[in-house]
Amino acid sequence: MVQSLNHSVPAFDIKQQYTIIEAEVSAAVLEVLASGRYIGGPIVAGFEQQFAAYIGVTECVTCNSGTDALFLALKALNIGAGDEVITTPFTFIATAEVISAVGAKPVFVDIDETTFNLDVNQVAAAITRQTKAVIPVHLFGQPVDMAALMNVAKAHNLVVIEDCAQSTGANWVGQKVGSIGHIGCFSFYPTKNLGACGDGGAITTNDPEIAARLRFLKEHGQKNRYLCEEIGVNSRLDAMQAAILQIKLRYLDFWNNQRRQVAVRYHQYLNQIPGLIVPQELAGGMGVWNQYTIRVQDNKRDSIQSLLQQRGVNTMIYYPRPLDLQPVYENLGYKDGQLPVAQQASQEVLSLPMFPELSEEQQNHVIYSLKDCLA
Ligand SMILES: *Cc1c(COP(=O)(O)O)cnc(C)c1O
């Protein structure tokens, strides 16, 4: 392996992917521009069908973002004031924010040390008479043990809304995430595995009544034009993004596989280094590696990050502070140390450069720099 020192490795690079599909994307975008159908229409409907088929569900409703997908899902289920929703504290703020936005209360359950995902074994103890739903997050592209979670949910009559924002294409025992719970919520933010050239989101379900309600709520709560029956929102995926996503969906499995190859190689060279823990996949889970997140032990994470930076290796910290300890959730009364696994993770995690086009040379630079910095 040749060590290369003279270039910098970005944490992600979405421009490179665009250059690969530039001709196809340009043609599709020009076609939308010439069509005059910028909102709704056959291209959006076509993408919804293709995405539903890809995930393995009967219904897909597109919307403006992953955040809106989660918000609309809660609204469609009439979850609001007086209700509780269980979720993980180790996620992007959007997951909990929407629970608050509909007037319900987020209840945080600690995470599993190995996967960084909600610890399914702790969910039952957090259920009260107010609990209506659970939002598992398939963090970094790694699926939650959905068989175990669905068992808990069934026993307690809870709805499961999967936050699949980082995990498009991942599966649990062959079943794609977003098709296992009652509702799946996806983000097409540019850095996600299936990213648009702007904002976008989708909701998947096998329940036609929920899908109908979602379509109603995302168009201002109008059943018929100008007949308003409920307060809704305006949340649409526009035709240009749908056209781009139709193209990118055809490449998704290929790109996810390239991410997997990067992960395999990182694992091969970084496994069994003292002071460093590499991510592991659970048996049954097939992740899509939105992030490759290691743990740096012994309080060395921040210094390792700056040493890597000096060598041109850009890394990210997802997430530096768990949600239970965010100022905005002070009112929920969580104490320092109450959810210790998430708290410790927030101090140790470091996400290495990860994108499908990451070259072997770049991977080597990351691997050798990290070994160097730890030595
Ligand atoms: C990105 C993300 C979201 C929100 O998606 P947007 O499209 O940015 O609104 C929600 N949950 C998780 C876990 C995410 O990573």
The ligand as an SDF file (V2000), in Angstrom:
LIG
                    3D

 15 15  0  0  0  0  0  0  0  0999 V2000
  -31.3380   14.2480    7.6120 C   0  0  0  0  0  0  0  0  0  0  0  0
  -32.1390   13.6770    8.6990 C   0  0  0  0  0  0  0  0  0  0  0  0
  -33.4670   14.0600    8.9390 C   0  0  0  0  0  0  0  0  0  0  0  0
  -34.1130   15.2400    8.2630 C   0  0  0  0  0  0  0  0  0  0  0  0
  -34.1110   15.2200    6.8860 O   0  0  0  0  0  0  0  0  0  0  0  0
  -34.2030   16.6200    6.0920 P   0  0  0  0  0  0  0  0  0  0  0  0
  -34.5000   16.1910    4.6860 O   0  0  0  0  0  0  0  0  0  0  0  0
  -32.8930   17.2880    6.2300 O   0  0  0  0  0  0  0  0  0  0  0  0
  -35.3100   17.4130    6.6740 O   0  0  0  0  0  0  0  0  0  0  0  0
  -34.1890   13.3820    9.8990 C   0  0  0  0  0  0  0  0  0  0  0  0
  -33.6370   12.3900   10.6110 N   0  0  0  0  0  0  0  0  0  0  0  0
  -32.3520   12.0010   10.4390 C   0  0  0  0  0  0  0  0  0  0  0  0
  -31.8130   10.8840   11.2500 C   0  0  0  0  0  0  0  0  0  0  0  0
  -31.5590   12.6460    9.4820 C   0  0  0  0  0  0  0  0  0  0  0  0
  -30.2900   12.2650    9.3300 O   0  0  0  0  0  0  0  0  0  0  0  0
  1  2  1  0
  2  3  1  0
  2 14  2  0
  3  4  1  0
  3 10  2  0
  4  5  1  0
  5  6  1  0
  6  7  2  0
  6  8  1  0
  6  9  1  0
 10 11  1  0
 11 12  2  0
 12 13  1  0
 12 14  1  0
 14 15  1  0
M  END
$$$$
